[in-house]
């Protein structure tokens, strides 16, 4: 996600080399919006999800007989397991 945001910011930043002031203004606004969006996606949204801390209930997929076990195994997983927990704890 960060790589995509940097790609967008650099590509919009290409407008900064144009002589038109309107293009420079659009480029500046686009870069600011992109940076704010990636910072909130990386920091704010996971923090809000953690604060809410209610388990995500399985969706319609849980009603499909073939997918019921798979959804139950992955959607209801909570606790201190998994790769992201190990990465966060160091």
ABEGO torsion letter per residue (X at the ends): XAAAAAAAAAAAAAAAABABAAAAAAAAAAAAAAAAAAAAAAAAAAAAAAAAGBBBBBBAAAABAAAAAAAAAAAABBEBBEAAAAAAAX
